[in-house]
Amino acid sequence: MLVAVVGAGIMGASLALHFAGNEMTVLLFDGAAAGSGATGSSFACLNFFAGATSGYMQFSSEALDYHVELARQIGLVDTIRATGTLRWSTDSIQNKKLLQAGSMAEGLGRTVEYLSRNDALNLEPNLSIVGCPEVILRAPQEGWLDSVHFTKRTIDAAVATGLAHRVREKCTRIEPLKQGVVVWTNRTCYLVDAVVLASGVGINSLLDDLACEPLVDELRDVLTLIQYFGPPIEHVVFANHIHFRANGPSSLIVGNAYDPVGLRDSDVAVKAVRENVSLVRGELKDPSVGESITAQKGTRPVPKDGYPIVGRLPGQERIFIAVTPSGVTLAPYIPLLLTTEIANETSCEALGAFRPERFNPPIGNSPPRLQ
Ligand SMILES: Cc1cc2nc3c(=O)[nH]c(=O)nc-3n(C[C@H](O)[C@H](O)[C@H](O)COP(=O)(O)OP(=O)(O)OC[C@H]3O[C@@H](n4cnc5c(N)ncnc54)[C@H](O)[C@@H]3O)c2cc1C
């Protein structure tokens, strides 16, 4: 079976590796550099705390375990920084939500430590932890990923099997036939048995030609990169509205404290960067921050309900979708499950909540467009 994967971000790279692991030949298309989409502009926290429901937290938790297992199998352990996370909020409602999430995580068998401010300061002496939060949650199994490195080396591992091939072409159209699918690119076309669209925010334009409504919203966000010369920060820190972590030996990467939707406006983005720097300085005892500040803009694909979309495109026998807003954490696990489904023609229960059919009106059912 010959499969095309469109998009060489972390999702497409992981799909290529897992198709090859199922003895299937795979063409991995991307006209841009591997990992240059959302994967390259991500905060890249590996976490299971993000989910609002127990089911989603469980899925994320399984995904995190699989990440570690896969990294061991293919020699990428150095890309996973299992530093742990620290979270707190001085807002009573947010604090309550955090504690609920903590007990949900414990119910799923994860380790959650409840620290006093002093305990946390012993672990991270250069934090100041302003506002005396009631409790600080530490999740030692969470951390962050060197996502671009992981993506590139996953592609190398896939190509090394001899079954995966990188095609440096942009896919312009997907044409379903009775016996296969034609992948049109900016150079030529390829007849394959099946296609998986892992093109992040680029998925909408490919679906448009298949007469599908847009599947994902493009959520713009900005990260701030700051030169930092103070004592090392080991954990990924979620302090009230700001989150930050080390990004190499002499820089910090800071997640936006603003509502990302407002960032379409460049004045708001500049203000957000300034605010981020000031908030992080406030959270550090020794705020030895350099002059160089860089805003790194990124766009992540967010399905209408905020959850991943994985599986066969309704009405299309041979076209599949794999798109998620938290792909750094979930990407390797989703491809493990999806490629197993496609290779064995089975249905995986763990993906049940993420099927494209859950939308109303269902996607893939818009009236055919006149050519
Ligand atoms: C600011 C920010 C912070 C984030 N923080 C986190 C976090 O802390 N934790 C977490 O888990 N996730 C986080 N995410 C989300 C995560 O980064 C993304 O979900 C993930 O990287 C998506 O990977 P992907 O491979 O699906 O998409 P992408 O990395 O966007 O890759 C898609 C690829 O498809 C290619 N492509 C598009 N159209 C075509 C076409 N027509 N033909 C060929 N190729 C095409 C693109 O060139 C691109 O390389 C964050 C994202 C952002 C932007």
The ligand as an SDF file (V2000), in Angstrom:
LIG
                    3D

 53 58  0  0  0  0  0  0  0  0999 V2000
    2.4800   29.6930   20.1280 C   0  0  0  0  0  0  0  0  0  0  0  0
    2.1350   28.2410   20.1830 C   0  0  0  0  0  0  0  0  0  0  0  0
    2.2600   27.5570   21.3840 C   0  0  0  0  0  0  0  0  0  0  0  0
    1.9470   26.1880   21.4350 C   0  0  0  0  0  0  0  0  0  0  0  0
    2.1420   25.5190   22.6000 N   0  0  0  0  0  0  0  0  0  0  0  0
    1.9500   24.1760   22.6470 C   0  0  0  0  0  0  0  0  0  0  0  0
    2.2740   23.4560   23.8200 C   0  0  0  0  0  0  0  0  0  0  0  0
    2.7620   24.0200   24.8060 O   0  0  0  0  0  0  0  0  0  0  0  0
    2.0550   22.1050   23.8280 N   0  0  0  0  0  0  0  0  0  0  0  0
    1.5320   21.4510   22.7410 C   0  0  0  0  0  0  0  0  0  0  0  0
    1.3420   20.2200   22.8020 O   0  0  0  0  0  0  0  0  0  0  0  0
    1.2190   22.1120   21.6110 N   0  0  0  0  0  0  0  0  0  0  0  0
    1.4220   23.4530   21.5380 C   0  0  0  0  0  0  0  0  0  0  0  0
    1.1400   24.1560   20.3920 N   0  0  0  0  0  0  0  0  0  0  0  0
    0.4860   23.4490   19.2980 C   0  0  0  0  0  0  0  0  0  0  0  0
    1.4480   22.5940   18.5080 C   0  0  0  0  0  0  0  0  0  0  0  0
    2.6270   23.3230   18.2190 O   0  0  0  0  0  0  0  0  0  0  0  0
    0.7470   22.1840   17.1960 C   0  0  0  0  0  0  0  0  0  0  0  0
   -0.4850   21.5430   17.4970 O   0  0  0  0  0  0  0  0  0  0  0  0
    1.5970   21.1960   16.4160 C   0  0  0  0  0  0  0  0  0  0  0  0
    2.8870   21.7070   16.1830 O   0  0  0  0  0  0  0  0  0  0  0  0
    0.8970   20.9020   15.0820 C   0  0  0  0  0  0  0  0  0  0  0  0
    1.7420   20.0560   14.3560 O   0  0  0  0  0  0  0  0  0  0  0  0
    1.3180   19.6650   12.8930 P   0  0  0  0  0  0  0  0  0  0  0  0
    2.3780   18.7950   12.3650 O   0  0  0  0  0  0  0  0  0  0  0  0
   -0.0750   19.1580   12.9040 O   0  0  0  0  0  0  0  0  0  0  0  0
    1.2490   21.0690   12.1130 O   0  0  0  0  0  0  0  0  0  0  0  0
    2.4460   22.0090   11.6030 P   0  0  0  0  0  0  0  0  0  0  0  0
    3.6300   21.9540   12.4920 O   0  0  0  0  0  0  0  0  0  0  0  0
    1.8350   23.3360   11.3410 O   0  0  0  0  0  0  0  0  0  0  0  0
    2.8760   21.3140   10.2510 O   0  0  0  0  0  0  0  0  0  0  0  0
    2.0690   21.3540    9.1100 C   0  0  0  0  0  0  0  0  0  0  0  0
    2.9880   21.2830    7.9180 C   0  0  0  0  0  0  0  0  0  0  0  0
    2.1560   21.1420    6.7670 O   0  0  0  0  0  0  0  0  0  0  0  0
    2.7540   21.8530    5.7250 C   0  0  0  0  0  0  0  0  0  0  0  0
    1.7170   22.1370    4.7280 N   0  0  0  0  0  0  0  0  0  0  0  0
    0.6460   22.9400    4.8370 C   0  0  0  0  0  0  0  0  0  0  0  0
   -0.0650   22.9340    3.7040 N   0  0  0  0  0  0  0  0  0  0  0  0
    0.5930   22.0920    2.8670 C   0  0  0  0  0  0  0  0  0  0  0  0
    0.3760   21.6780    1.5200 C   0  0  0  0  0  0  0  0  0  0  0  0
   -0.6600   22.1340    0.8140 N   0  0  0  0  0  0  0  0  0  0  0  0
    1.2470   20.8140    0.9550 N   0  0  0  0  0  0  0  0  0  0  0  0
    2.3290   20.3460    1.6530 C   0  0  0  0  0  0  0  0  0  0  0  0
    2.5760   20.7080    2.9090 N   0  0  0  0  0  0  0  0  0  0  0  0
    1.7300   21.5670    3.5150 C   0  0  0  0  0  0  0  0  0  0  0  0
    3.3390   23.0980    6.3770 C   0  0  0  0  0  0  0  0  0  0  0  0
    4.3980   23.6400    5.5830 O   0  0  0  0  0  0  0  0  0  0  0  0
    3.8260   22.5360    7.7100 C   0  0  0  0  0  0  0  0  0  0  0  0
    5.1980   22.1800    7.6450 O   0  0  0  0  0  0  0  0  0  0  0  0
    1.4630   25.5060   20.2880 C   0  0  0  0  0  0  0  0  0  0  0  0
    1.3530   26.2000   19.0810 C   0  0  0  0  0  0  0  0  0  0  0  0
    1.6950   27.5470   19.0160 C   0  0  0  0  0  0  0  0  0  0  0  0
    1.6250   28.2610   17.6890 C   0  0  0  0  0  0  0  0  0  0  0  0
  1  2  1  0
  2  3  1  0
  2 52  2  0
  3  4  2  0
  4  5  1  0
  4 50  1  0
  5  6  2  0
  6  7  1  0
  6 13  1  0
  7  8  2  0
  7  9  1  0
  9 10  1  0
 10 11  2  0
 10 12  1  0
 12 13  2  0
 13 14  1  0
 14 15  1  0
 14 50  1  0
 15 16  1  0
 16 17  1  0
 16 18  1  0
 18 19  1  0
 18 20  1  0
 20 21  1  0
 20 22  1  0
 22 23  1  0
 23 24  1  0
 24 25  2  0
 24 26  1  0
 24 27  1  0
 27 28  1  0
 28 29  2  0
 28 30  1  0
 28 31  1  0
 31 32  1  0
 32 33  1  0
 33 34  1  0
 33 48  1  0
 34 35  1  0
 35 36  1  0
 35 46  1  0
 36 37  1  0
 36 45  1  0
 37 38  2  0
 38 39  1  0
 39 40  1  0
 39 45  2  0
 40 41  1  0
 40 42  2  0
 42 43  1  0
 43 44  2  0
 44 45  1  0
 46 47  1  0
 46 48  1  0
 48 49  1  0
 50 51  2  0
 51 52  1  0
 52 53  1  0
M  END
$$$$
